[in-house]
Amino acid sequence: MASSLAIAVLLGAPVLATNARTPTPQMGWNTYNTYSCTPNEDIVKENAQALVDTGLADLGYLYVTPDCGWNMPGRDSDGRQQWNNETFPSGGKALGEYIHSLGLKFGMYSGGGYYQCGSSDQPASLGYEEIDAAAYDEWGADSLKYDNCYCTSPYVMAEYDDPISGSPERFRTMAAALDTVDRDILYQICQWGVGTDIGEWAPELGTSWRISNDIYDAWRSIWRIANQAAPYAALDQTGIGRHADMDMLVVGLGALSHEEEKFHFGMWSILKSPLIIGCAIVELPDTSFDILSNEDVIALNQDSLGDSAKLIRRDTENEWDVWAGDLSGRRKVVGVANWRDGSQTISLDLSDIGVSSAMARDVWAAEDIGRLSGTTDVELAGHELKLYVLSNIMTAGDYLDSTGYYAAANASLAGGAVVTSCGSGECLPVGSKLSYLGGSDDGTATFSSLKFTSSGTKTIGFDFINYDVALATAWDWGSNSRNVTLAVNGGTATRWALPLSGGDWYQTGRMELVVEGFVAGDNNTVVVAGHGDYYAVDLVGIETFE
Ligand code: GAL
């Protein structure tokens, strides 16, 4: 990259690998969600022009990327990929210059396999990384989306289980090739979250990394991808210049209701996903334009702290979540998500996010709503994500104290539940977990002798592991969540749908569950079980608070 190269030459040192990163999530437009693998030059030029004409470019949507389908079979005599000369009569450098002339940035697309996704003869970059990186440099590329098809053989497009598909190696090779060219090229890893621990290796290589299989134009995709995104922020793997990519937006495609489009855009914004528009800008409905151009929501995404909102509370029986994150200027964003089809009013407890009171702005309503303190009723339409920005925050002084930790391995087990011991640093904090809770063998764990000084609803720190990743099931009903139920003192079981916890089946995640039915004394019991015949999450332990 230009700057590091210059410094290295001056110092006479070897050129060290660097990354071209944008500190805040990338914003732009990509052909795939509307034009699949059949983009052409007119489509790209018209939509690029429309980004400028509509003012979206001024709001930050700058990167224009022709996705799969831009190249033709074979390589030229220099071994370079070739633009399809029928659909992209100029392509390459001329297209790059055109996009730059509009004040936009030019995105390239390739992959670390034999062929591009969606084709069986258009070469991707495996084995040609340096040649291709040099070509992208010459064509004036500003970013590279690097996909994961045909990584094991020229015959299988998508592999979810093969270790090669989950390995960082091919992505590392292209990162190194990009570092040899004299141009800043932002690297978008599109590995889909295959294998394990992508949140550990991908942020070192690229500005963004896809955490999920493709978004599908249906509401259920939003739930699936939100559950898949949860661990990256919880594990602090995201931040400035490192963004978990929740995939391109389906706003404007007619797949979601207006409320759902706001939910989707708001959730992607507060989780600091790249915001890549996937609809035709030339046919963008006004209502969708209003969403994509909402400057206050965009500002949440582009906030300089780069802090992705985390899942703070989930009430599965009533189908709502609270997500929250820090913003610059000692502010916070709170997203209250209603997964329910119908409207409902929920009680938001600010102390859950460490706040006793704060000035609040309802972002979508564009209204300052004054000072909120303690608990607040929030009215939500079906599938609404209410976004609040909190400022002038008074922090909560009344923190809960831990009153005990109960390792799941010491609970009394029934049905198919078994204790699994884990390696060092795994299944924290106790180094073991229960597997096979729930399922058709009805695995259960009973904790007894839980102590509380008063009766009522308590916060339970629930240390669980879920790495049931929805890849092959992504367009179907795969949700990245697993159910667990808790029954307190013989009462009715209450269900929670928990998201992924980390990067494999040994990385613990914690959810604080607000659980009813405890009594004063030292003899409370909690039975943890599954729901239906499905396996529950694995369980490490529970911590009680009062
Ligand atoms: C997928 C990728 C999509 C799109 C598609 C093209 O692998 O995740 O974003 O690029 O390939 O066929």
Boltz pocket constraint, residues with backbone or C-beta under 6 A from the ligand:
constraints:
  - pocket:
      binder: B
      contacts: [[A, 32], [A, 37], [A, 67], [A, 68], [A, 117], [A, 118], [A, 147], [A, 148], [A, 149], [A, 190], [A, 192], [A, 212], [A, 213], [A, 214]]
      max_distance: 6.0
